[in-house]
Amino acid sequence: MTPHADSTMPDDPAALAAMIAALRGELAEERTARRIAELGLQAKTLEAERLRVQIARLRHERFGRSSERLAGEVEQLELRLDEVLADIAATGGTNDAEDETASAVAPEEKARRRGRKPLPDSLPRRDVEHLPAEGCACRSCGGALRKVGEDVTEILEYRPGRFEVVRHVRPTFSCRTCEAMTQAPMPAMPIERGRPGPGLLAHVLVSKYCDHLPLYRQSEIYARDGLDLPRALLAGWVGRSAALAEPMAAYIGRHTLAGPRVHADDTPMPMLSPGTLAGLRFRP
């Protein structure tokens, strides 16, 4: 029996050679793009480490300059570090949504956050039960189902003025006739395998970009409620949220550029020169 030939492959040797050359070109471009992305991630990681060193040095510096100016420089560097960590999470990141770019997190912070801490017992909890779509009958044989267990996933959510824990309860049922197991799937979360709910992500983003509250300050505020949400973790959430909003941002950009003219604010803004600490009084 002759093997079935692939109908997509050309019979002409010249055409086949051209196809192979094109595939090699695409592979080379893909490898180049991947390498550029890796180099960009390394550059962001190095910048994060450099900012940490500058922040630590300024915090220990007490002579030759006013404390007010020193505090302003530290605040500006903290703001820049928030942005760098968010960029790292958006462009690189790790597969685990709760691991916020391990290479960019300070060693003492990684040691402190080893493992996922349980959510505080003091937070109010609200159960949301997810039942199988087929109801009380087995989809295989139509037999009656009996509950044999359940899986509970706790999601940290924010409602105006308070935090709460949403417990997604998914009972497991077994058919009395054929012993087939059935369970409702876990609802989709904004960050896969992540703990934050959509309300909490929206609160973090609005606090950062609308209320101009840096992530390191948000972390300190949330700690007063007993929540361990380090700045690097929040930066990871911001970066992944930015990736989710990228299609909408691209659509808005295309809509804006499609008009006959684009109006912009021409107010000049002093910029910080790379590697210097001058001009840090201006807050982004």
C-alpha positions in Angstrom: 0.0 0.0 0.0 1.4 3.3 -1.0 1.4 6.0 1.7 -1.1 8.8 1.3 0.8 11.9 0.0 0.3 15.2 1.7 -1.8 17.3 -0.6 -0.2 20.5 0.7 3.3 19.5 -0.4 4.3 20.7 -3.9 5.5 18.1 -6.5 7.9 20.5 -8.1 11.4 20.3 -6.5 12.0 24.0 -7.0 8.7 24.9 -5.3 9.6 22.5 -2.5 13.0 24.1 -2.0 11.4 27.5 -2.0 9.0 26.4 0.7 11.8 25.0 2.8 13.8 28.3 2.5 10.7 30.2 3.5 10.2 28.0 6.6 13.8 28.4 7.5 13.5 32.2 7.2 10.4 32.2 9.5 12.2 30.0 12.0 15.2 32.4 12.0 12.9 35.4 12.5 11.1 33.6 15.4 14.4 32.8 17.1 15.6 36.4 16.7 12.4 37.8 18.2 12.7 35.4 21.1 16.3 36.4 21.7 15.3 40.1 21.6 12.6 39.4 24.1 15.0 37.6 26.4 17.6 40.4 26.2 14.8 42.9 27.0 13.8 40.9 30.0 17.4 40.7 31.2 17.8 44.5 30.8 14.6 45.1 32.8 15.8 42.7 35.5 19.2 44.5 35.7 17.5 47.9 35.9 15.3 46.6 38.8 18.4 45.5 40.6 20.1 48.8 40.0 17.1 50.7 41.3 17.1 48.6 44.4 20.7 49.4 45.0 20.1 53.1 44.5 17.1 53.1 46.9 19.1 51.2 49.6 22.0 53.7 49.2 19.8 56.7 49.5 17.9 55.4 52.5 21.2 55.0 54.3 22.5 58.4 53.3 22.0 61.0 55.9 24.7 63.7 55.4 25.1 66.5 52.9 21.6 66.9 51.7 18.1 67.7 53.1 15.8 64.9 54.2 13.0 66.3 52.1 15.0 66.1 48.9 16.3 62.6 49.9 12.7 61.4 50.5 11.7 62.8 47.1 14.4 60.9 45.3 13.6 57.7 47.0 9.9 58.1 46.1 10.7 58.6 42.5 13.0 55.6 42.3 10.3 53.5 44.0 7.8 54.6 41.4 10.2 53.7 38.6 10.8 50.3 40.2 7.1 49.6 40.3 6.9 50.3 36.5 9.9 48.1 35.8 8.5 45.2 37.7 5.2 45.5 36.0 6.9 45.6 32.6 8.8 42.4 33.5 5.6 40.7 34.4 3.9 41.8 31.2 6.7 40.8 28.8 8.3 37.9 30.6 7.0 36.7 33.9 6.8 33.1 35.0 4.3 30.3 34.4 3.0 30.5 37.9 0.7 33.5 38.2 1.6 33.8 41.9 5.4 33.9 41.2 6.1 37.5 40.3 9.2 37.2 38.1 11.4 35.4 40.6 14.6 36.7 39.0 13.6 40.3 39.6 12.5 39.9 43.3 14.9 40.7 46.0 16.4 37.6 47.7 15.0 38.6 51.2 11.6 39.1 49.7 11.7 35.7 48.0 12.7 34.0 51.2 9.9 35.8 53.0 7.3 34.8 50.4 8.3 31.1 50.0 5.0 29.2 49.7 1.5 30.6 49.4 0.2 32.0 52.7 -3.5 31.3 53.6 -5.8 34.3 53.4 -6.6 35.8 56.9 -9.4 34.1 58.8 -10.7 37.6 59.8 -11.8 38.4 56.3 -15.5 37.8 55.5 -16.1 34.8 53.3 -18.8 34.3 50.6 -19.5 30.9 49.0 -20.3 30.5 45.3 -21.4 27.0 44.4 -20.9 25.7 40.9 -23.1 22.7 40.0 -22.6 20.5 37.0 -24.5 21.6 33.9 -26.3 18.3 33.6 -28.0 18.8 37.0 -28.9 15.7 39.1 -28.7 13.1 36.3 -25.6 11.4 34.9 -24.8 12.4 31.4 -23.5 8.9 30.6 -26.4 6.8 31.6 -29.0 9.1 33.1 -28.7 7.7 36.6 -29.0 9.7 39.8 -26.0 11.5 41.2 -24.7 11.5 44.8 -22.3 14.0 46.3 -18.9 12.4 47.2 -16.8 15.5 47.9 -16.0 19.0 46.8 -13.1 21.3 45.8 -12.9 24.8 47.3 -10.8 27.6 45.7 -10.4 30.8 47.7 -10.1 34.1 45.7 -9.2 37.4 47.2 -11.8 40.0 46.1 -12.3 43.7 46.9 -15.7 45.4 47.4 -15.8 49.2 47.9 -14.3 49.8 51.4 -13.4 46.2 52.3 -11.8 42.9 51.3 -13.5 39.6 51.2 -12.8 36.0 50.3 -14.9 34.4 47.6 -15.0 30.6 48.1 -15.7 28.9 44.8 -17.2 25.5 45.8 -17.4 22.8 43.2 -19.1 19.7 44.5 -18.1 16.3 43.1 -20.9 13.9 42.2 -20.8 10.2 41.5 -23.5 8.3 39.5 -25.2 5.6 41.5 -25.6 3.4 38.4 -22.3 3.6 36.5 -20.1 5.3 39.1 -19.1 8.0 36.6 -17.7 11.1 38.3 -18.8 14.7 37.3 -17.9 18.1 38.5 -18.4 21.7 37.3 -15.3 23.4 35.9 -13.6 26.2 37.7 -14.8 29.6 36.3 -12.2 31.6 34.4 -10.1 34.0 36.4 -8.4 37.1 35.0 -5.0 35.6 36.0 -4.7 31.9 35.5 -4.0 30.0 38.7 -3.9 33.4 40.4 -5.6 34.5 43.6 -6.9 38.0 42.8 -10.4 38.5 41.6 -11.5 41.1 39.0 -12.7 43.6 41.6 -9.3 43.5 43.4 -7.4 43.9 40.2 -9.6 46.9 39.2 -9.0 48.5 42.6 -5.2 48.1 42.4 -5.1 49.6 38.8 -7.4 52.5 39.7 -5.4 53.3 42.8 -2.2 53.3 40.9 -3.2 55.1 37.7 -6.1 57.3 38.7 -5.4 58.0 42.4 -1.6 58.0 41.8 -1.0 55.6 44.7 2.3 53.7 44.1 2.4 49.9 44.5 4.8 50.0 47.5 2.3 52.2 49.4 -0.6 50.0 48.4 1.3 47.1 49.9 1.7 49.0 53.2 -2.0 49.9 53.2 -3.1 46.3 52.6 -0.8 45.0 55.3 -2.9 46.9 57.8 -5.7 44.6 56.9 -3.5 41.6 57.5 -2.9 40.9 53.8 0.6 40.0 52.6 0.7 41.5 49.1 4.3 42.6 48.4 5.0 45.2 45.8 6.5 42.7 43.4 3.3 40.6 43.5 1.2 43.7 42.9 3.5 44.6 40.0 3.0 41.2 38.5 -0.8 41.7 38.7 -0.5 45.1 37.0 1.7 43.6 34.2 -0.7 40.8 33.5 -3.7 43.1 33.6 -1.9 45.3 31.0 -1.5 42.3 28.8 -5.2 41.5 29.1 -6.1 45.1 28.2 -3.7 45.2 25.2 -6.3 44.3 22.5 -8.6 47.1 23.7 -5.7 49.6 23.9 -4.7 48.6 20.4 -8.3 49.1 19.1 -8.4 52.5 20.8 -5.1 53.4 19.2 -6.3 52.4 15.7 -9.5 54.4 16.2 -7.6 57.5 17.3 -5.1 57.3 14.4 -7.9 56.8 11.8 -9.1 60.4 12.3 -8.0 63.2 10.0 -6.0 64.8 12.8 -4.8 64.0 16.3 -4.8 66.6 19.1 -2.1 66.3 21.8 -1.1 68.3 24.9 2.1 70.2 24.1 3.0 71.0 27.8 6.7 70.3 28.2 7.7 67.8 30.9 11.2 67.6 32.3 12.6 64.1 32.0 15.1 62.2 34.2 18.4 61.5 32.4 19.4 57.8 32.5 21.9 57.1 35.3 21.4 60.5 37.1 19.3 61.6 40.0 18.8 65.2 38.8 15.2 66.5 38.2 13.6 63.9 40.4 11.1 66.4 41.9 8.7 65.8 39.0 6.3 63.0 39.8 5.0 60.9 36.8 
